[in-house]
Amino acid sequence: MVWQPPGRDCGACGFSTCVEFSKALITGERSKEDCPYSVTASEHTARTVSYSGVDVTGKEYDFVLKAFPGEPSARKFVVPFRADLVEKWDIKAGDLITGRPAGPGCPLYHALRVLSANPVTGVLECHTVGPLAARSEEPHDVQAYHVHAFEGIAEPIKRPPILGIRQYFLPGYCMIDLAHTALVNMVLQKKDGIHVRVEDIRIL
C-alpha cells in the first residue's frame, strides 16, 4: 500500500499543501520522512538534524533545547486554560492530551504524553509525541493551554544558556521552526550536557 500524506496542509514539509508535497515525492525532491505525520516519535528522535541558528522568520536563536537521553523530546510543562480539568478528568501519568499552545501563540495542535500531573496547580509535565499518537488512542482534548516551562539539554548555537537572562531558543524538532523566547532559571553542567530549565515562554 502506497503511503499518502494526511491532507492536513500544515506546511511543515516546506510546501503549502499536501498535493504539492505529493508531487515532490514523485519527482524524488522529497521523501515521506519529510512529513512529520509519517514517522513515530522514536523514529523522529533518531533522525539526524542540523540547526542553522536562524528560524523560519530569519530570527537568530541562542541554543536548541533537546531531549534528555532516551526521551522523545524535551520535557514540557503545560497548564490547560481550564486547569480544573486535570482533576475533573483525572488526568494522570501515561495519558495523552491534545491541544494548542495558545498561551505563547503557537498555531499548531500538539499531542503530549503526560509524565506527571498536579491536581492542585493543574501543571502537566509532558513529552511532545507527535500527531500520530492521537490516531491510535483517545486523548484528553484540553483544546488550549499555557506553556509554563521546558526542561532539556541545551545545544549552544550562538551562545549557551545564561542563568537569569531571557534568551531565544528553538525546541528540538519544532514543526514550524520558530524561535521561542524564555527566561533561563536553571543551568546545570551534567555528564550528558547542559541541563537547562526555561520559563515564561513566549513567541515574539
C-alpha positions in Angstrom: 0.0 0.0 0.0 1.5 3.4 -1.1 1.8 5.9 1.7 -0.2 9.2 1.2 0.3 12.4 3.1 -2.6 13.2 5.5 -4.1 16.2 3.7 -3.6 18.5 6.7 -1.7 21.1 4.7 0.4 22.0 7.8 3.3 23.3 5.8 5.9 21.6 8.0 7.4 19.8 5.0 8.2 23.1 3.2 5.2 23.0 0.9 1.9 24.9 1.4 -0.3 21.8 0.5 -0.1 18.0 0.7 -0.8 17.9 -3.0 2.4 19.9 -3.7 4.3 17.6 -1.3 2.9 14.5 -3.2 4.3 15.9 -6.5 7.7 16.4 -4.8 7.6 12.7 -3.7 7.0 11.5 -7.3 10.0 13.6 -8.6 12.2 12.5 -5.7 12.6 16.0 -4.4 11.2 14.9 -1.0 10.8 11.6 0.8 7.9 10.6 3.0 10.1 11.1 6.1 10.0 14.9 5.4 6.3 14.7 6.5 6.0 14.9 10.3 2.9 12.7 10.2 4.8 9.8 8.6 7.1 8.8 11.5 6.7 7.7 15.1 8.2 9.7 17.9 11.0 7.2 18.4 11.9 7.2 14.7 11.7 11.0 14.7 14.1 11.3 17.6 16.6 9.0 15.9 16.9 11.3 12.8 19.9 13.4 12.5 19.0 17.1 12.4 21.3 20.1 11.9 20.3 23.6 13.1 21.3 26.7 11.3 20.8 29.2 14.2 18.2 31.1 12.2 14.5 30.3 12.3 11.9 30.4 9.6 11.4 34.1 10.0 15.1 34.9 10.0 15.4 35.4 13.7 18.6 34.1 15.4 18.4 31.9 18.4 21.0 31.1 21.1 20.5 27.4 21.6 18.4 24.4 20.7 16.6 22.6 23.5 16.9 18.8 23.0 15.6 15.8 24.9 17.3 14.1 27.8 19.0 10.8 26.8 16.4 8.1 26.0 13.5 10.5 25.9 11.5 11.5 22.7 11.5 15.3 23.3 12.4 18.0 25.8 10.1 18.0 28.8 7.3 20.4 28.5 5.3 21.8 31.4 1.8 23.0 30.5 -1.3 24.3 32.2 -4.7 23.9 30.4 -6.7 27.2 30.1 -9.1 25.3 32.4 -6.7 23.9 35.0 -9.6 22.3 36.8 -9.9 19.7 34.0 -6.7 18.0 35.3 -8.6 17.0 38.5 -12.1 16.7 36.8 -10.9 14.3 34.1 -8.4 12.6 36.4 -5.5 13.2 34.0 -2.5 11.2 35.1 0.9 9.8 34.1 0.6 7.9 30.8 -2.4 9.7 29.5 -2.4 11.5 26.1 -3.6 15.1 25.9 -4.1 17.3 22.8 -4.4 21.0 22.4 -2.9 24.1 21.1 -0.2 26.1 23.0 -2.3 29.2 22.7 -0.6 30.9 25.6 2.6 31.6 23.7 0.6 31.9 20.4 1.7 28.7 18.5 -0.8 27.9 15.7 -0.3 24.1 15.8 -2.2 21.4 17.7 0.1 19.2 19.8 -0.1 15.7 21.2 1.5 15.3 24.6 2.2 12.2 26.7 1.8 13.0 30.4 4.7 12.2 32.8 3.1 13.7 35.9 0.0 15.7 36.8 -0.5 18.1 39.7 -4.3 18.2 40.6 -3.7 21.3 42.7 -1.9 23.6 40.2 -3.0 21.9 37.0 0.6 21.7 35.8 1.2 18.7 33.5 4.7 17.5 32.8 4.8 16.0 29.3 6.7 14.9 26.3 5.6 16.1 22.8 5.0 12.8 21.0 3.7 13.9 17.6 0.3 13.7 15.9 0.3 10.0 15.1 -0.3 9.2 18.8 -3.7 10.8 18.7 -4.7 8.5 15.8 -4.2 5.3 17.9 -5.9 6.3 21.2 -8.5 8.6 22.5 -6.8 11.7 24.0 -8.0 14.2 26.6 -8.5 17.2 24.3 -7.9 20.3 26.5 -8.0 22.4 23.3 -5.8 25.3 24.6 -3.0 25.5 27.2 -0.3 27.8 28.5 3.3 26.5 28.2 4.8 27.0 31.7 8.3 25.7 31.2 10.7 23.5 29.2 13.5 21.3 30.5 16.1 19.5 28.4 19.7 19.5 27.2 20.8 22.8 25.6 22.9 22.6 22.4 24.5 26.1 22.1 24.3 27.6 18.6 25.0 31.3 19.1 25.7 31.3 22.8 25.0 29.0 25.8 22.1 29.5 28.2 22.8 32.1 30.9 21.1 31.9 34.2 18.7 34.8 34.8 18.7 36.0 31.2 15.8 36.0 28.7 17.1 34.2 25.6 15.9 32.9 22.2 15.9 29.1 21.9 14.4 26.6 19.5 12.7 23.5 20.8 14.2 20.5 19.1 12.2 19.2 16.1 9.9 22.3 16.3 7.4 21.7 13.4 7.2 25.3 12.4 10.9 26.1 13.0 10.1 29.2 15.1 12.3 30.6 17.8 10.8 30.9 21.3 12.0 33.3 24.0 12.1 32.4 27.7 13.8 33.2 31.0 16.6 30.8 31.8 16.1 29.9 35.5 18.3 26.7 35.8 21.6 25.8 34.2 23.5 22.6 35.4 26.5 21.1 33.7 25.8 17.3 33.6 27.6 14.4 32.0 25.0 14.4 29.2 25.4 18.1 28.5 23.9 21.4 29.7 20.7 20.7 31.7 18.5 23.8 31.4 15.1 24.9 32.5 13.4 27.9 30.9 10.1 29.5 32.0 7.8 32.3 30.8 7.7 31.0 27.3 6.7 33.4 24.5 6.8 33.6 20.7 7.8 37.2 19.8 
